[in-house]
Amino acid sequence: MTNFSSMGAAVIGTGFIGSVHTWALRRLGVQVRGVLGSSPERGAEGAAAMGVSQAYPSLEALLADPSVDVVHVTSPNHLHYPQVKAILAAGKHVICEKPLAMTSQQSAEMTALAEASGRVCAVCYNVRFYPLNQHARGMVAAGELGDIRFVTGHYHQDWLAKPTDWNWRLETDAGGELRSVGDIGTHWIDLTSFITGQKVVSVLADLTTFIPERQKPVGPVATFSQATGETEARQIQTDDAAMIMLRFAGGAKGVMSTSQINVGRKNSLQWDIAGADASAAWDSETPDHMFIGHRDAPNQILQRDGTLMNGLGGAAAMLPGGHVEGFADTFHALFSQVYADAALGARSDGATYASFADGDYEMRVCDAVLASAKSGTWADV
């Protein structure tokens, strides 16, 4: 593994995901130079909680730090566009949380700036880096499933199942017009497109808001945490859940659902890919096991084990078989690739992390989902 101890990072955002980024960077050996919070006070609190040496007073101060090579953007969605533009203008590499932007116009501009910058730019679709998802991509590329026919699955959670649950993603000015689709749905679209090697070209979508009024706490609420204290009623316009039919570029068809109100489902991203010769299926709540289905032979359960997996899967597996790798490990695997490329100064040919072009594609899928939901007809990406 490359020695990253000479490389410096800064993290924008001190919430749950900002903390996950910081943990993974420490494990990788990258020097976390500082964090930037939504205010100087929250930045200082976050830095102290994470054991980071400093909280920058502003984005300008962060970008002026010559010891920072890579900036991680984990701020609310509406800040991605201006922050990433400033980071690229400062000549630094960037890893941006999903979705890349609020609109496809923004994401297209960000992609063009990224390509012109000569910097390494990645979107944090970390679910690609569960080792069995990398293995599945290798299986499809090797033709082990045959021609891909049908792709089904879901991404279901329950953290917004109650009217008293609150997060900034519920408001369109911070999170965008789409919530369950824009937040977790783009993970599913990105992952299945990555595994199958096929992009979605058209969609038929139905969006539902089951809880039209929620209680917003007067103070801030961290993601996945429970709010307390005084609240105020807020009308909700974003989707609690969605059902979407899909057409893929290579001829495959698909159907998926998203939900942030499915009680008992904590973080279940499930895909089932049926090919002409075999099928495969995986669920993020049991990430170390993948189903492989056959017509004329016994079905299989592949337990994650680098010695039993193909090159892509084995490269992403950090622990021996039987030692479960989970959510936080995917960030370590993703950052390993990005920082190796940052050390080289360019994206390598074998890189499997999502590019800004991938992030722009996801935004165009979101546009199509919105257009389809409003018209009740199929919409092209």
VEXVO-275806 format. One line per field, with one value per residue: residue number from 0; chain; z, y, x of N, C-alpha, C in turn. Coordinates in pm, whole numbers, plus 50000, padded with zeros to 5 digits. Atoms other than C-alpha are relative to their C-alpha. Example, Ala and Ser with C-alpha at 12.3 -4.5 7.8 and 13.67 -1.06 7.14 Angstrom:
BEGIN
pos = (0 1)
unit = (A A)
n_up = (50000 49994)
n_north = (49881 49881)
n_east = (50089 49918)
ca_up = (50780 50714)
ca_north = (49550 49894)
ca_east = (51230 51367)
c_up = (50000 50073)
c_north = (50120 50109)
c_east = (50090 49923)
END
This chain:
BEGIN
pos = (0 1 2 3 4 5 6 7 8 9 10 11 12 13 14 15 16 17 18 19 20 21 22 23 24 25 26 27 28 29 30 31 32 33 34 35 36 37 38 39 40 41 42 43 44 45 46 47 48 49 50 51 52 53 54 55 56 57 58 59 60 61 62 63 64 65 66 67 68 69 70 71 72 73 74 75 76 77 78 79 80 81 82 83 84 85 86 87 88 89 90 91 92 93 94 95 96 97 98 99 100 101 102 103 104 105 106 107 108 109 110 111 112 113 114 115 116 117 118 119 120 121 122 123 124 125 126 127 128 129 130 131 132 133 134 135 136 137 138 139 140 141 142 143 144 145 146 147 148 149 150 151 152 153 154 155 156 157 158 159 160 161 162 163 164 165 166 167 168 169 170 171 172 173 174 175 176 177 178 179 180 181 182 183 184 185 186 187 188 189 190 191 192 193 194 195 196 197 198 199 200 201 202 203 204 205 206 207 208 209 210 211 212 213 214 215 216 217 218 219 220 221 222 223 224 225 226 227 228 229 230 231 232 233 234 235 236 237 238 239 240 241 242 243 244 245 246 247 248 249 250 251 252 253 254 255 256 257 258 259 260 261 262 263 264 265 266 267 268 269 270 271 272 273 274 275 276 277 278 279 280 281 282 283 284 285 286 287 288 289 290 291 292 293 294 295 296 297 298 299 300 301 302 303 304 305 306 307 308 309 310 311 312 313 314 315 316 317 318 319 320 321 322 323 324 325 326 327 328 329 330 331 332 333 334 335 336 337 338 339 340 341 342 343 344 345 346 347 348 349 350 351 352 353 354 355 356 357 358 359 360 361 362 363 364 365 366 367 368 369 370 371 372 373 374 375 376 377 378 379 380)
unit = (A A A A A A A A A A A A A A A A A A A A A A A A A A A A A A A A A A A A A A A A A A A A A A A A A A A A A A A A A A A A A A A A A A A A A A A A A A A A A A A A A A A A A A A A A A A A A A A A A A A A A A A A A A A A A A A A A A A A A A A A A A A A A A A A A A A A A A A A A A A A A A A A A A A A A A A A A A A A A A A A A A A A A A A A A A A A A A A A A A A A A A A A A A A A A A A A A A A A A A A A A A A A A A A A A A A A A A A A A A A A A A A A A A A A A A A A A A A A A A A A A A A A A A A A A A A A A A A A A A A A A A A A A A A A A A A A A A A A A A A A A A A A A A A A A A A A A A A A A A A A A A A A A A A A A A A A A A A A A A A A A A A A A A A A A A A A A A A A A A A A A A A A A A A A A A A A A A A A A A A A A A A A A A A A A A A A A A A A A A A A A)
n_up = (50000 50006 49875 50018 49880 50038 50063 49906 50037 49919 50012 49983 49940 49875 49962 50003 50113 49983 49905 50069 50087 49916 49950 50109 50033 49897 50023 50121 49971 50048 49894 50002 49957 49932 50044 50013 49960 50052 49931 49924 49876 50030 50047 49883 49930 50080 49994 49868 49990 50087 49970 50108 49938 50020 50077 50080 49982 50127 50113 50052 49916 50032 50132 49994 49927 50099 49960 50040 50138 50040 49918 49997 49987 49939 49960 50065 50146 50068 49990 50080 50122 49977 49931 50094 50094 49931 49976 50127 50034 49914 50048 49913 50032 49925 49987 49966 49967 50094 50144 50032 50005 49985 50133 50102 50054 49912 50010 50129 49987 49910 50074 50094 49922 49951 50111 50039 49887 49985 49865 49980 49948 49978 49927 49897 50006 49929 50001 50100 49944 49935 50090 50085 50113 50095 50055 50093 50124 50072 50053 50118 50105 50050 50067 49918 49989 50132 50029 49888 50041 49907 49883 49904 49866 49925 49892 49899 49866 49918 49911 50012 50000 49907 50025 49917 50055 50079 50053 50102 50131 50018 50057 50138 50022 49955 50053 50137 50020 49971 49875 49995 50127 50013 49894 50006 50131 50092 49964 50065 50144 50026 49975 50101 50126 49986 50007 50129 50112 50081 49945 50016 50108 49981 49874 49972 49855 49915 49874 49897 49870 49905 49882 50060 49900 49899 49895 50012 49878 50013 50012 50101 49973 50078 50073 49928 49856 49960 49959 49873 49975 50067 50144 50075 50109 50134 50110 50070 50143 50057 50003 49898 50067 50146 50081 50129 50102 50066 50122 50006 50135 50065 50024 49876 49937 49855 49913 49869 49910 49893 49887 49873 49898 49984 49861 49980 50098 49956 50114 50089 50145 50053 50144 50056 50143 50070 50133 50078 49955 49854 49934 49877 49916 49885 49914 49918 49859 49986 50109 50024 50069 50127 50062 50142 50038 50121 50044 50013 49899 49870 49972 49916 49918 49994 49887 50037 49968 50108 50070 50082 50086 50115 49971 49951 49865 49910 49976 49908 49871 49911 49887 50038 50001 49868 49922 50078 50043 50005 50056 49986 50079 50140 50015 50001 50130 50100 49983 50039 50145 50034 49955 50085 50124 49967 49989 50137 50068 50101 49983 50062 50092 49930 49890 50002 49925 50083 50045 50009 50112 49944 49918 50092 50050 49897 49998 50117 49965 49911 50085 50070 49900 49974 50119 50011 49892 50029 50122 49998 50115 50001 50028 50037 49922)
n_north = (49881 49874 49926 49871 49918 49866 49930 49934 49989 49921 50050 49902 50068 50068 50091 50144 50040 49937 50084 50124 49966 49977 50131 50074 49935 50036 50140 50003 49936 49862 49900 49914 49869 49924 50015 49877 50021 49905 49874 50019 50071 50142 50053 50025 50115 50119 50029 50056 50133 50093 49996 49932 49893 49865 49971 49881 49902 49975 50078 49930 50037 50140 50009 49933 50086 50073 50140 50076 50048 50050 49949 50085 49918 50077 49898 50016 50006 49871 49939 50072 49925 49890 50044 50074 49903 49930 50097 50022 49876 49996 50100 50117 50115 49993 50112 49938 50091 50003 49981 49904 49863 49984 50010 50053 49887 49985 50116 49994 49900 50055 50104 49932 49939 50108 50051 49898 49968 50092 50056 50123 49962 50121 49991 50103 50114 50096 50136 50074 50056 50128 50086 50086 49922 49999 50135 50014 49930 50088 50112 49956 49969 50126 50075 50113 50000 49992 49871 49953 49987 49939 49946 49958 49977 49886 49941 49969 49962 49959 49892 49889 50066 49934 49856 49925 50016 49881 49985 49894 50053 49988 49870 49995 49902 50058 50133 50015 50041 50143 50038 50143 50034 49927 50039 50142 50059 49988 50108 50124 49984 50001 50133 50097 49961 50038 50145 50053 49932 49939 49881 49986 49906 49942 50039 49973 49983 49958 49949 49984 49941 50059 49913 49866 49899 50050 49908 49962 49944 49864 50011 50094 50143 50078 50113 50125 49976 49963 49860 49973 49858 49928 50025 49924 50080 49969 50078 50074 50017 50101 50137 50100 50129 49995 50122 49958 50097 49956 50061 49984 49979 50127 50080 50053 49927 50005 49933 49978 49912 49935 49961 49961 50016 50142 50030 50119 50004 49897 49957 50116 49987 50137 50015 50135 49985 50127 50013 50115 50122 50009 49877 49969 49908 49952 49906 49930 50035 50123 49964 50096 50117 49975 50114 50026 50096 50081 50079 50143 50036 49945 49858 49979 49881 49966 49917 49917 50054 49954 50111 50070 49903 49957 49896 49878 50024 50024 49874 49917 50068 49962 50091 50142 50053 50025 49876 49925 49865 49928 49868 49914 50056 49961 49870 50027 50057 49895 49898 50060 49977 49858 49941 50052 49921 49864 50003 50006 49878 50026 50123 50117 50075 50103 49944 50038 49904 49918 49873 49894 50035 50092 49919 49925 50099 50020 49883 50007 50101 49932 49916 50086 50048 49890 49978 50112 49992 49890 50025 50132 50077 50026 49885 50038 49942)
n_east = (50085 49926 49987 50068 49976 49957 50112 50087 50141 50091 50137 50107 50115 49962 50107 49974 49916 49869 49926 49962 49886 49883 49954 49937 49874 49903 49963 49919 49873 50002 50003 50118 49947 50103 50139 50077 50137 50099 49969 49876 50028 50022 49873 49916 50058 49972 49856 49970 50061 49928 49858 49928 49923 50052 50121 49978 50107 50070 49952 49882 49887 49968 49938 49870 49906 49920 49979 50119 49995 50132 50109 50118 50120 50109 50098 50131 49993 50001 49868 49902 49964 49905 49879 49914 49942 49892 49892 49930 49929 49881 49905 49995 50083 50125 50093 50127 50110 50111 49985 49895 50049 50145 50060 49911 49924 49886 49911 49931 49894 49898 49927 49911 49893 49915 49920 49902 49912 49887 50003 50078 50131 50080 50126 49989 50090 49918 50055 49923 49878 50015 49923 50081 50050 49890 49996 50113 49963 49908 50076 50075 49904 49946 50107 50044 50146 50059 50063 50082 50139 50094 49931 50102 49949 50050 49921 50100 49958 50114 49959 50094 50131 50093 50018 49905 49865 49964 49866 49997 50037 50144 50033 49953 49894 49873 49979 50044 50139 50011 49934 49964 49934 49874 49907 49962 50030 49887 49907 50043 49981 49856 49944 50042 49937 49859 49985 50043 49936 50105 50063 50144 50028 50133 50062 50141 49988 50111 49946 50103 49969 50096 50010 49998 49965 49906 49962 49860 49941 49949 49855 49950 50012 49904 50056 50023 50018 50135 50013 50066 50027 50109 50013 50099 50056 49953 50057 49895 50023 49910 50049 49966 49978 50017 49996 49946 49964 49878 49948 49855 49947 49968 50120 50056 50109 49986 50096 49943 50074 49927 50085 49938 50104 50028 49964 49917 49891 49906 49918 50007 49988 50006 50012 50010 49970 50026 49944 50048 49934 49999 50043 49930 50077 49923 50071 49901 50012 49919 49910 49893 50053 50067 50068 49976 50104 49981 50116 49969 49900 50039 49975 49883 49982 49859 49959 49886 49868 49914 49935 50099 50065 49923 49903 50064 50049 49889 49929 50078 50014 49890 49990 50015 50135 50056 49986 50097 49972 50127 50018 49882 49890 50012 49935 49857 49966 50017 49896 49873 49985 49997 49874 49893 50005 49958 49854 49950 50042 50102 50077 49936 50087 50076 50079 50142 50082 50087 49946 50099 50088 50099 50089 50085 50097 50102 50087 50087 50103 50095 50084 50096 50095 50093 50083 50092 50098 50093 50077 50060 49953 49857 49914 49864 49891)
ca_up = (50000 49920 50213 50244 50559 50366 50227 50399 50397 50519 50579 50525 50756 51113 51114 51090 50741 50811 51107 50891 50639 50919 51067 50727 50659 50989 50915 50576 50735 50575 50791 50872 50888 50998 50959 50858 51033 50948 51196 51382 51701 51547 51370 51701 51865 51578 51578 51951 51922 51641 51789 51494 51567 51418 51291 51002 51048 50679 50348 50237 50532 50454 50089 50184 50386 50171 50369 50239 49923 49918 50040 50142 50095 50335 50370 50284 49915 49830 49931 49706 49394 49534 49759 49488 49244 49502 49583 49216 49165 49453 49273 49522 49469 49586 49712 49717 49889 49682 49515 49335 49300 49328 48951 48638 48516 48820 48789 48419 48500 48788 48561 48298 48563 48706 48367 48295 48638 48607 48966 49090 49151 49298 49411 49730 49608 49869 49828 49518 49756 49945 49811 49682 49468 49308 49263 49099 48850 48762 48719 48476 48283 48250 48113 48405 48422 48047 47888 48160 48141 48459 48745 49056 49414 49664 49906 50223 50558 50853 51001 50878 50955 51225 51194 51465 51267 51111 50893 50659 50362 50417 50289 49919 49955 50130 49986 49648 49498 49536 49875 49890 49522 49530 49855 49863 49520 49336 49533 49390 49035 49052 49195 48949 48656 48785 48823 48497 48288 48158 48212 48270 47960 48060 48367 48474 48829 49102 49407 49739 50048 50324 50599 50457 50785 51022 51341 51286 51595 51656 51690 51455 51429 51321 51065 51217 51559 51752 51796 52132 52258 52096 51743 51472 51207 50853 50530 50337 49958 49910 49851 50143 49896 49523 49275 48949 48637 48438 48089 48054 47755 47688 47669 48030 48216 48585 48874 49205 49509 49760 50106 50418 50609 50598 50968 51066 50758 50886 50572 50320 49968 49781 49419 49217 48870 48641 48340 48068 48231 48604 48857 49159 49454 49750 50047 50236 50571 50513 50315 50344 50152 49790 49634 49300 49125 48866 48661 48619 48920 49293 49396 49586 49870 49828 50158 50116 50109 49909 49824 49663 49473 49140 49107 49157 49464 49617 49578 49777 50058 50350 50611 50601 50527 50825 50961 50853 50651 50677 50598 50735 50552 50215 50273 50349 50026 49820 49967 49910 49536 49528 49732 49527 49216 49388 49466 49095 48989 48769 48765 48692 48420 48670 48906 49004 49210 49078 48877 48849 48512 48702 48947 48657 48512 48844 48836 48486 48609 48885 48623 48434 48754 48830 48473 48472 48810 48693 48353 48441 48136 48056 48055 47888 48078)
ca_north = (50000 50354 50556 50854 51005 51303 51394 51636 51650 51886 51787 52024 51915 51785 51567 51190 51154 51406 51192 50877 51047 51152 50800 50649 50907 50833 50461 50533 50736 51068 51373 51545 51910 52050 52064 52333 52348 52530 52797 52861 52732 52406 52365 52393 52146 51901 51929 51862 51564 51410 51495 51715 51985 52281 52415 52656 52983 52993 52812 53076 52992 52621 52673 52898 52615 52484 52159 52051 51839 51697 51849 51632 51795 51647 51960 51984 51940 52307 52391 52135 52353 52673 52485 52248 52536 52720 52406 52343 52710 52669 52377 52104 51753 51694 51415 51527 51351 51252 51386 51595 51903 52038 52043 51885 52232 52265 51911 51960 52276 52103 51812 52046 52233 51905 51783 52113 52132 51834 51743 51410 51452 51180 51148 50946 50657 50440 50142 50045 49953 49672 49401 49178 49464 49498 49120 49136 49394 49158 48869 49067 49193 48834 48719 48489 48598 48614 48895 49106 49090 49211 49430 49468 49585 49865 50104 50119 50291 50392 50694 50935 50712 50936 51287 51396 51278 51567 51631 51910 51678 51724 52083 52148 52452 52243 51895 51948 51853 51480 51327 50947 50927 51200 51075 50695 50628 50762 50515 50228 50364 50427 50082 49881 50085 50024 49648 49588 49833 49975 50324 50394 50565 50617 50595 50575 50707 50744 50956 50965 51186 50982 51239 51580 51764 51718 51878 52066 52124 52483 52376 52167 51787 51554 51284 50960 51127 51199 51558 51700 52028 52286 52224 52397 52244 52227 52117 51858 51851 51592 51219 50976 50686 50613 50335 50351 50135 50151 50088 50032 50118 49754 49635 49528 49631 49706 49816 49967 50136 50383 50456 50640 50534 50149 50060 49815 49866 50049 50058 49798 49848 49532 49443 49129 49103 48829 48732 48476 48225 48304 48559 48733 48923 49123 49324 49589 49469 49134 49272 48978 48734 48727 48491 48336 48157 47877 47692 47357 47348 47415 47778 47932 48175 48343 48467 48758 48618 48783 48446 48325 48640 48784 49060 49352 49199 49083 49427 49586 49329 49454 49185 48802 48601 48571 48912 49120 49434 49701 50055 50237 50000 50109 50464 50332 50129 50421 50673 50429 50453 50828 50916 50685 50871 51207 51110 51033 51347 51182 50916 50573 50344 50081 50319 50213 50514 50740 51039 51377 51255 50971 51224 51432 51120 51065 51421 51366 51050 51264 51512 51227 51092 51432 51476 51129 51175 51504 51377 51020 50894 50759 51018 50990 51052)
ca_east = (50000 50119 50251 50016 50169 50306 49964 49729 49349 49080 48718 48426 48144 48155 47843 47812 47962 48236 48337 48337 48567 48801 48816 48898 49169 49338 49332 49488 49768 49667 49727 49395 49504 49168 48791 48544 48208 47886 47996 48322 48158 48037 48369 48554 48315 48359 48737 48748 48513 48718 49057 49154 49410 49226 48894 48929 48735 48637 48665 48915 49139 49117 49206 49499 49659 49947 49962 49616 49633 49278 48953 48657 48315 48054 47840 47466 47389 47332 47690 47861 47855 48015 48257 48383 48430 48641 48843 48925 49015 49262 49425 49338 49203 48847 48623 48259 47971 47670 47470 47729 47507 47152 47089 47228 47330 47553 47691 47772 47969 48148 48241 48384 48583 48712 48828 49003 49166 49398 49306 49171 48799 48575 48215 48176 47963 48126 47890 48086 48367 48206 48441 48161 48028 48370 48370 48026 48151 48435 48189 47974 48277 48402 48066 47992 47626 47575 47376 47215 46836 46667 46792 46577 46615 46569 46733 46521 46579 46360 46537 46266 45967 45813 45663 45909 46214 46404 46708 46817 46754 46380 46394 46426 46652 46919 46867 46702 46365 46432 46512 46485 46582 46848 47001 46992 46840 47141 47354 47145 47151 47526 47598 47389 47522 47877 47825 47639 47839 47511 47371 47003 46858 46492 46271 45905 45871 45611 45701 45514 45526 45360 45429 45326 45383 45676 45800 46125 46342 46442 46808 47030 46991 47272 47198 47059 47016 46695 46579 46475 46330 46104 45972 45774 45544 45681 45512 45714 45741 46016 45968 45955 45952 45962 45894 46090 46100 46423 46554 46929 47147 47242 46881 46834 46519 46485 46270 46375 46223 46356 46221 46329 46017 46034 46028 46300 46514 46819 47032 46924 47055 46961 47025 46941 47093 46960 47167 47104 47343 47338 47221 47367 47220 47352 47220 47418 47280 47461 47756 47993 47770 47654 47400 47493 47207 47219 46956 47135 47366 47341 47305 47597 47663 48000 48142 48380 48732 49007 49160 48835 48742 48845 49104 48865 48703 49027 49185 48901 48905 49112 49043 49068 48755 48522 48626 48328 48395 48127 48023 48328 48563 48421 48547 48894 48895 48762 49007 49294 49232 49170 49480 49698 49580 49626 49986 50034 49848 49586 49315 49464 49327 49214 49035 48682 48568 48292 48410 48242 48109 47939 47798 47665 47499 47321 47190 47054 46879 46724 46602 46437 46278 46125 46004 45848 45679 45524 45412 45320 45510 45855 46132 46472 46795)
c_up = (50000 50137 49980 50113 49967 49941 50106 49946 50092 49971 50026 50050 50122 50051 49989 49887 50006 50095 49935 49908 50083 50053 49891 49963 50101 49979 49881 50023 49948 50119 49986 50059 50076 49943 49990 50035 49939 50067 50073 50128 49976 49945 50115 50079 49926 50004 50133 50012 49919 50026 49889 50056 49982 49927 49924 50022 49875 49893 49942 50080 49973 49869 49996 50071 49900 50034 49961 49852 49947 50096 49985 50027 50053 50053 49937 49849 49932 50006 49911 49883 50029 50066 49905 49899 50064 50023 49873 49959 50082 49964 50085 49945 50087 49998 50051 50032 49893 50061 49972 50010 50025 49867 49902 49931 50084 49982 49868 50006 50089 49931 49902 50073 50051 49890 49959 50107 50007 50140 50001 50070 50008 50070 50093 49994 50058 49990 49892 50065 50107 49907 49908 49885 49893 49931 49897 49869 49916 49939 49872 49884 49937 49931 50081 50020 49864 49976 50115 49951 50093 50127 50096 50137 50065 50083 50102 50135 50081 50084 49990 50001 50088 49966 50082 49955 49911 49955 49892 49862 49971 49930 49863 49979 50045 49934 49856 49993 50032 50129 50001 49872 49990 50101 49982 49862 49903 50034 49924 49849 49966 50013 49891 49863 50000 49982 49861 49882 49907 50071 49981 49894 50009 50124 49997 50152 50064 50136 50100 50124 50098 50123 49952 50098 50107 50101 49992 50132 49974 49982 49894 50046 49911 49932 50085 50150 50027 50049 50135 50010 49915 49849 49938 49882 49866 49898 49919 49855 49939 50022 50119 49935 49851 49943 49859 49912 49914 49870 49992 49856 49925 49975 50125 50048 50151 50072 50139 50082 50100 50111 50118 50116 50018 50136 50009 49902 50031 49885 49900 49854 49946 49848 49962 49850 49934 49860 49930 50052 50151 50057 50125 50078 50125 50078 50095 50148 50031 49897 49968 49927 49873 49947 49854 49958 49867 49966 50010 50094 50133 50009 50099 50089 50009 50121 49960 50053 49883 49922 49908 49898 49882 50035 50056 50144 50100 50035 50100 50138 50087 50111 49952 50002 50141 50095 49925 49968 49978 49940 50006 49916 49854 49975 49995 49864 49889 50008 49963 49851 49968 50040 49923 49868 50025 50012 49862 49921 49895 50032 49924 49915 50073 50112 49986 50085 49902 49969 50006 49882 50045 50085 49916 49940 50101 50008 49881 50018 50091 49921 49933 50097 50030 49883 49985 50105 49974 49881 50001 49884 50013 49965 49971 50087 49910)
c_north = (50124 50065 50140 50098 50142 50084 50057 50015 50098 49951 50113 49926 49921 49910 49856 49962 50066 49922 49871 50025 50015 49869 49925 50061 49966 49857 49987 50061 50142 50095 50090 50135 50081 49973 50139 49969 50102 50136 49977 49921 49850 49935 49965 49880 49871 49960 49936 49858 49896 49997 50060 50128 50138 50000 50128 50099 50024 49907 50063 49963 49857 49992 50067 49916 49917 49853 49911 49966 49965 50056 49908 50087 49911 50094 49970 50024 50136 50071 49933 50084 50115 49954 49927 50094 50073 49908 49978 50125 50015 49893 49875 49887 50002 49868 50060 49894 50009 50068 50114 50144 50002 49983 49943 50112 50025 49885 49998 50101 49948 49894 50062 50064 49894 49948 50098 50024 49916 49941 49869 50039 49876 50036 49879 49900 49880 49857 49915 49917 49894 49898 49913 50077 50016 49863 49980 50072 49915 49880 50038 50026 49874 49915 49886 49995 49993 50138 50040 50029 50087 50040 50054 50026 50123 50061 50053 50031 50039 50124 50124 49949 50068 50149 50088 49983 50119 49995 50107 49950 50012 50129 50016 50098 49949 49867 49980 49949 49853 49968 49852 49958 50069 49957 49854 49937 50010 49900 49873 50007 49994 49859 49901 50036 49960 49850 49947 50059 50066 50121 49993 50107 50059 49942 50028 49999 50042 50037 50022 50067 49952 50088 50144 50112 49937 50112 50027 50058 50141 49999 49899 49855 49926 49883 49875 50019 50044 50145 50009 50149 50055 49973 50097 49917 50048 49909 49939 49977 49886 49859 49917 49868 50017 49859 50041 49879 50058 49926 50031 50004 49870 49910 49941 50089 49988 50067 50012 50089 50061 50035 50038 49986 49852 49952 49868 49985 50115 50054 49887 50042 49858 50006 49852 50014 49863 50006 49877 49869 49980 50132 50021 50101 50031 50099 50063 49969 49864 50007 49899 49874 50041 49871 49992 49888 49931 49927 49850 49954 50058 50150 50012 50123 50023 50088 50078 49941 50034 49889 49925 50090 50038 50122 50127 49983 49983 50127 50088 49940 50027 49898 49855 49959 49967 50117 50106 50141 50073 50138 50084 49950 50043 50135 49984 49948 50105 50101 49945 50023 50148 50061 49945 50076 50144 50009 49996 50125 49982 49871 49887 49923 49899 50051 49963 50093 50087 50134 50108 49974 49901 50077 50083 49909 49977 50118 50000 49892 50064 50092 49917 49947 50107 50023 49890 50006 50108 49970 49869 49912 49974 50128 49952 50072 50089)
c_east = (50088 50006 49944 50031 50046 49887 49907 49859 49929 49859 49903 49876 50045 49889 50041 50097 50137 50087 50048 50119 50127 50057 50076 50135 50109 50050 50093 50138 50010 49992 49878 50040 49896 49864 49937 49855 49907 50011 50132 49979 49982 50126 50093 49950 50031 50146 50037 49947 50077 50149 50084 50061 49941 49868 50026 49885 49917 50055 50126 50124 50043 50078 50137 50106 50080 50022 49882 50009 49861 49896 49879 49878 49886 49892 49864 50009 50014 50135 50104 50051 50097 50129 50094 50064 50118 50119 50081 50077 50127 50102 50011 49912 49875 49924 49870 49895 49892 49877 50097 49951 49850 49928 50100 50078 50125 50099 50076 50115 50113 50084 50098 50118 50097 50092 50109 50105 50127 50010 49920 49870 49911 49870 49994 49884 50074 49950 50064 50111 49977 50066 49915 49935 50107 50012 49889 50027 50094 49930 49926 50095 50058 49895 49942 49848 49932 49942 49908 49859 49917 50074 49894 50063 49942 50113 49899 50066 49877 50027 49913 49856 49896 49987 50095 50145 50031 50145 49995 49959 49851 49960 50064 50115 50137 50031 49963 49857 49977 50074 50036 50072 50136 50104 50043 49974 50115 50111 49964 50023 50149 50056 49961 50056 50147 50018 49969 50075 49901 49941 49848 49974 49859 49936 49850 49987 49869 50058 49888 50058 49894 49979 50009 50031 50089 50029 50150 50051 50054 50151 50041 49986 50099 49929 49997 49986 49857 49998 49930 49972 49888 50002 49901 49955 50055 49931 50114 49961 50082 49948 50049 50038 49975 50000 50041 50027 50112 50024 50149 50048 50025 49880 49939 49885 50014 49886 50063 49907 50096 49903 50086 49901 49961 50050 50076 50113 50096 50084 50010 50001 50009 49992 49996 50014 49987 50058 49946 50057 49998 49949 50084 49916 50080 49917 50102 49988 50065 50112 50109 49954 49928 49940 50038 49906 50028 49871 50029 50111 49956 50029 50115 49980 50150 50023 50124 50129 50090 50066 49905 49933 50088 50087 49939 49954 50111 50075 49928 49986 50122 50025 49987 49853 49952 50012 49920 50049 49868 50011 50128 50117 49993 50066 50151 50044 49989 50113 50138 50026 50018 50135 50120 50004 50043 50152 50065 49965 49895 49926 50067 49899 49912 49912 49853 49914 49921 50066 49892 49905 49892 49898 49904 49893 49889 49904 49906 49893 49895 49908 49892 49895 49896 49906 49896 49890 49895 49911 49924 50038 50150 50076 50142 50102 50084)
END
